[in-house]
Amino acid sequence: MTAGLVLLVLAAGWTLDETKAAARSNLEAVRAALEQERAQANKKQARSAILPQVDLSLGARGTFNGPRVLFNPFTQVAQQQDQSFGVGDFSLGVSVSQLIYDGARWWTQIEQAGAQEEAASGQLLEQQLASEVEAVRRFYEWVRAQMSLAVLEATVERSQAQLQRAQALFDAGRVQRRDVLDAQQNLGNDRIAVLRQRQVIVQARAALFIWLGAAQGADLAEPPSALTAELRLPTADDEALVGRAKGQRPLLKAIDSRVRAAELGVTIAQADNLPRISAELGYARSSPILGAFVDPRLQHSLSGGLRLTWNLFSGFATQAQIERARVDARSQAAQLGQTRLELEAEVRQTAAALRTQGEIAALADGNVALARTQLELEEQRYQAGAGSPLDVRTAQLKLTQALLTQLAGRVDVEIARAALARAVGGSFE
């Protein structure tokens, strides 16, 4: 990079790599990670259908009956019972049921849950990319603000030198008093610009750390090496970039998994038209007397069998579920097709933006050299009495603007590079 770009070097502080790492754990990325965990839990739940269901029941109950009249409906005779008595009820039951067949629902649900987990994993990677590119943009905005401050502070130094030069020439009787006043006013305006820029730095820094969800305790470290290195642009053509995006962009993988999950949802809905078969095995014991209940030789009961259930007509509810599942599948398929079109357009647009920003940055480098030469010429002419303070001031402003444009150009190149990396789904170089 040309020597015209002002470099800002601070003590060890916040870096671009730290920004990228922190961005993958910001709030939006955490939400996507939680959705992935939820999908994993759903997959475990789907697997539960293939495992036996075991239930245990244990109960003890007593009933107290006071004096009463007992009526025999056959003899039409009522008998007075004066004594109170209690009745016990002790029970133990264990039942095991195993689903054997449910119209292919269980393994289809497991497969669907797996596809949904893959979709959540792809969405997590996609959100991490989105969080990272936004964090990179905010980081470079902070860098831009900080390095712009260095440019404006250098302008203040030039204005101070110009004021000293004008004062010396006035003392020598070579310029008028208004030249000194103009130089003083220019210096004041430049100092105001510095103060305003410091506020911009505060805002840019806050915007970054709010996005990262981190405390604003770190200062900016040395600017990324990309701002000082040779300008690099992607060498691959658009078709190669689009092909790479189709192969590695997490969003496409996530939507493709959603399409598969939706198609499996049709099979799950159709399973309601088929019978359900399960095996059951049960053990029970009960007694009104505790002694008999706890005696392991007594009160046993063992049962087992097969159960078939078949909902022959559900009032067309099953058919409605099947139709709704088919609509969901078509919707996901349409979304996948639209996303592919949008992805291709995004890759082409971001690649074109990066190339354009690269051309702008190259032109800005040349403008800085021209602005420096012009300022030196105007300062020499003014020192010799052939120029005017206005010409010097104009040259100073042109140099300041050229430096800010150069800085903005290199920063915009890196922001565009990050945007293309997100569009492609990773590295493109």
N, C-alpha and C positions, 0 to 999 in steps of 0.2 A: 504494500500500500504506500501511497505517497506520503512524504513527511508532513504534508499540510494538515493531516487529520490530528487534532489535538488529542493526546492520550491522557487518560486519568488513571493514576496508579495510587491505590490506597493500601493500607495495611490489610492483612488477611481478613477477608469478610465474605459476604454472600456471593456465591458463584452461580454460573449457569447450570452446572451439573447438579448443584444442590436444589436449584429451582425445579429442574426436571424430576428429580427424585421426590421432592415434596409434593409436586403436582399430582403424582399418581396416588396420593393419599388424601387429597382434598375432599371436601364434603360430597361433591358429585361422584367422585370415584368410590368413596366409601358406600354411598347408596347403591351403586352398581355392584359392589362386592357383597353387600347384604342380600341383594336379589339373587346373586349366584349361590349364596349359602341357603337361601330359601328354596332354590331349585334343587340343590343337593338333598335337602330335607324331604322334598316332594318325591325324589327318586327313592329314598329309603322307605317312604310310606307306600309307594307303589309296589315295592318288593315284598311288603308285609303280606300281600294276598297269597303268596305261594307258600307261606309258612303256616303251620297249624295254629289254631286259635285255642288257647287253654283258659278255662274259667274255673275259679274256685269259689265255693260259697260255704260258709260256716255260720250257723245260727243257733241261738238258744232263746227260748221264749216261754214264759209262764202265764197261765190264765187263772184267775181267782173267781170262783163262782159262789155267790152267797145263797141264802135260802130262797127257794122259788117253788112255783107250782108247775108240775110237769103234766102235760095233757097228751093223752094217747088218742090220736085221731081215729084209730080203728075201733077202739072200745068205747070211745066217747066218755072216758073216765079221766077226771083230774085228780092228781095225787100231790099232796103237800110234802115237800122235802124241806126239813128244818135245818139240816146240817150244811155247813159250808165246806167246800172242797177246792183243791187246786189241781190243775192239769199242766204238765210240762210238754215241751216240744223242742227236741234237740235234733239238729240236722247237719249233715255234711254232704257236699256234692262236688264232684270234679267232672268237667265235661271237656272233651277234645273234639274239635271239628276241623276237617281238612277239605278245602275246596279242590275238587278234581277237575271240573270243566265248567267254564262260564262263557262259552262262545268266543274264545280267544281274547277275552277282555283283559285278563290279568297280564299276560306277556306283552300285549299291545300297549297297555298302560305303562309297563316298565320301559318299553322302548320309547314311548312318547316322553316319559319323564327324562330319559337320557338325552333325547333331542332337545328338550327344554333346558336341561342343564348346559348342553353345548351352546345353545343360544344365549343363555345368561353369561357364560364364560366369554363368548365373542363380544357381547355387549359391554362387559367389563373392560376388555382390552380396547374396545372402541372409545369408551368413556375416558379411559386413561390417556389415550392419544389426544382426545379433544381437550382434556384438562391440561395436558402437557403443552399443547400448542398455544392455548390461551395464556398459560403461565409464561411461556417463552415470549409471547408478545408483550405481556406486562413487564417482564424483566427487561426487555430491550427498550421499552418506553422509559423505564427507570434509568437505564444506561444513557439513552438519548438525552433525558433531562439533566443528568449529572454532567455529561460531557459538553452539553450546550452551555452549562454554567461556566465550564472552563473556557469556552470560546468567548463568552461575554466578559469574563474577568480579564482575558487577554485584551479585549477591546477597551476596557477601562484603563489598562496599563498604557495602551497606545494613546488614549485620550489624555491621560496625565502627561505623557511625553510631549504631546502636541501643545498642551497648555504651557508647559515649561518653555517650549520652543517659541510660542507666541509671546510669552512674557519677556523672554530674552530679546527678541526682535523689537518689541515695543520699547524696552529700556534703551535699546540702541537707536531708537527713532526710525526704524525701518518699516514698521506697520502701525496701523491705527489702534486706538483703544478698543474698538468694537471687535477686532480680531481676538483680543484676549477674552472679552465677554462671551463671544461665540464659543470659544474653546471651553470656557467654564461651564456654559450651559450644556454643551455636548457631553462633558464629563458627568454632569449631574444626571442627564438622561440615561447615560450608560450605566450609572450606578443604580438607577431605578430599575432598569432592565435586569440587573443582577439580582436585586431583591425579589422581583417578581419570579425570576427563574428558580430561586430557592424554594418558593412556595410550590412551584410546579413539581420540584423534586419530592417534597413531602407528600403531595397528592399521588404521584406515580408510585412511590414506595408503599404507601398505604394500600393502593389498589392491588399491588402484587401480593402483599402478605395477607390481605383479606381473602383473596382467591385461594391462597395456599392454606388458609386457616392456621397461620402461625403468628407468633408474637413478633412485633416489629423491633427486634433487638439487634439485628445485624446491620452493618454498613455494607456498601457495595465494595467488592474486591476489584482486582484488576479487570478491565474490560475483557470480554471473550476474545480469544486469539483470532477468531474469524474476522473481527473488525480491523485487525492489523495485518492479516495475511493477504496473499495474492487473491484477487477476486476470482472465485470459481463459480461456474454455471454448469447445470446438468448437460451432459453430452448425449444422453439418450433422447431419441425422438419421442413424439407424443404417443405413437402406437406402442412403443416398448414400455413407456410409463403406464399406459392404460392396461397393458397385459400384466405388468407387475402388480398393479392395484387389484385386478381381478383375482390374482393368486394369493395375495397376502392381506388385503383389507379385512379387518375383523368384522366390520358391519355386514359385508356380504355373507360371511360364514354364519353370522348370527341369524340373519333373515332366512338363509337357506335352511337352517335348523328349525326355524319357526314354521317354514312351509312343510317340512317333513313331519313335525309335531301335529300340525293341523290336518294333514292327510291321514295320520294315524288316528286322529280324533273321529274321522268318519268310520273307521273300522270299529272303534270302541262303541260308537253309537249303534252300529248295526248289530253288535253283540246282544243287545236287548231283545232281538228277535229269536234268539236261540235259547235252549234250556240251560239250566244251571244244576250241576250235580255236585253233591258234597257227601262226605262220609262223617258219621258222628259216633262217638264212643263216650259213655257216661258211667260214672260210679257214684252211688249214693248210699247213705245210711241215715236212718231217723228212728227216734224212739221217744216216747213220752216220759221215760225214766232214765235218769242220768247213768245209773249203774249199767243198764243194758246198752246204753249208747257207747260207753267207753270200753265195753267188753269187745275185743277184736274178733271174737268168734260169732258174734251175733249182728243182726240188722243189716246185712249186706244186700246191695242191689246193683247189678251190672247190666248195662244196656248198650246196644250198638245197632247201626243200620246205615242205609244209604237214603239220601233225600234228593228227589228231583223236583225242581220247580220250573215252571214254564209260563210266562205271562203271554197268553195267547192273544189278548187284545187289551191295549192300554188307552183306548180312546184316541188313537192316532198320535199319542204323545211321542212314541218311539220314532215314528216317521218324521215328526217335526224336528226331533233332535238330530236325525240323520241329515235332513235338509239344511238345518242350521250349521252342522259341522261341515257340510260341503261348501256352503257359502263362505265360512271362515277359511277353508282351504283355498278357495279361489281368490279370496281377498289377500291372503298371504302371498300367493303366487303372483298376483298383480303388483303387490308391493315390492317383491323381489325384482320384477322386470323394471319397474320405475326406478328403483334404487340403482340398478345397473346403469341406466341412462344418466341419472344424476351423477353417479360416480365418474363416468367417463367425461362428462362435461366439467366436473370439478377438477379432475386431473389436468385436462387441457387448459382450463382457465388459470389454475395455479401455476402451471408450467410457463404459460405465456406471461403471467405477472412476474415471475422470477426473472425471466429473460429481459423483460422491459425494465425492471428495477436494476438489473445488472448494467444495461446500457445507460440508464440515468446516472448510476454511480460512476461509471467510466467518464462520462461527460463532466460530472461534478469535479472529479479529480483534476481535469484539465482547467476548469474554470478557477480553481484555487490558485494554480500556478500563475494564471493570467492576472488575477486580482492582486496577488503579491507584487508582481512586477509593476502593475499600474500604481499601487500605493507607494512603492519605492520611488518611482518616477515623479509623482506629485509632491512627495516630501522633499525631494532634491530641488524641484522647481521652486517650491515655496521657500526653502532655505536660501536659494539664490535670489529670491525676490521676484521671480518671474511668474509664480503661481499664486493662487488665492487660498485662503482657509477653506472656502467652500469646496474647492477641488480636492483638497486633502480629506476633508470630512466625507465627501462622496466616495472617495476611494476606500476609506476606512470601512464605511458601511457595506460597500461591495465585497470587501474581503470577509467581513463578518458574515454576510449572507452566504457567500460562497462556502465558507467553512461549515456553517449550519446546514447548508444544502448537501455538502459532501457527507457530513455525519449522518444526516437523515437518509441519504441514499444507501450508505452501507448498512444502517440499521434496518431499513426497509428490505434490503436484500436478504438479511438473515430471518426477518419475519416471514417473508415470502418463501424462503427455503423451508422453514418449519411448517408452513401451511401445505407445501407440496409433499413433505414427508408424511403429514397426516393423511393427505388425499391418497397417497400411494399405499399407506399402511405400514410404513417403515422406511428403511434406507432406500434411496433411489440412485446412489452413486456407486 
